[in-house]
Amino acid sequence: MPFTIRKTILDDVMLIQPQIFHDGRGYFFESYKKSDFTAAGIHCEFQQENNSKSARGVIRGLHFQKNPHAQAKLVRVLKGAIIDVVVDIRRGSPNYGKWLKVELSEENRTMIFVPAGFAHGFVAISEFAEIQYKVDNEYCKAAEGGIIWNDPALGIDWGAGEPILSEKDTVLLPLAGADNNFVYSKG
């Protein structure tokens, strides 16, 4: 298997490490292989792929799309480094409001799988960071949702000082007031 896939403290959120093959020409690795992901419990048909570039200190998030347009994401860094943050927003979940943060970079090549029902965001910690992510549902503006990055109830330490935010991200509500229609379902 060309991947090491590890579970995290949040149900169904997984860290994925590809096997990298180096030689005198450079390197090669598979960044996605449906059969290996399916065997690890990731059952997605990715429908769209997005790229973003952010300067140091930019926070994007915490974002999600509401049902029926919810998105699972497979996130990786092409250039630079980010601190990636995932928050469980499924009402009734034993992990509701809990979060995970992990460094993703071009050096460590770690990817993160974020299922629907989780808010996602990141902060660029290198001069610039270029991110690529696959989603299993197309973007729908009417389904946009989010949580303010500095929600005191969550207490996420972004390590960003005074972050650079989009206008949209400055007016998001805390998790307690966010318009979110995710409900935890066992199994």
Secondary structure, DSSP 8 states (H G I E B T S, - for coil): --EEEEE-SSTT-EEEEE--EEETTEEE--S--HHHHHHTT------EEEEEEEETTBEEEEEEE-TTS---EEEEEEESEEEEEEEE--BT-TTTT-EEEEEEETTT--EEEE-TTEEEEEEE-SSEEEEEEEESS---GGGEEE--TT-TTT------SS-B--HHHHT---GGG-----B----
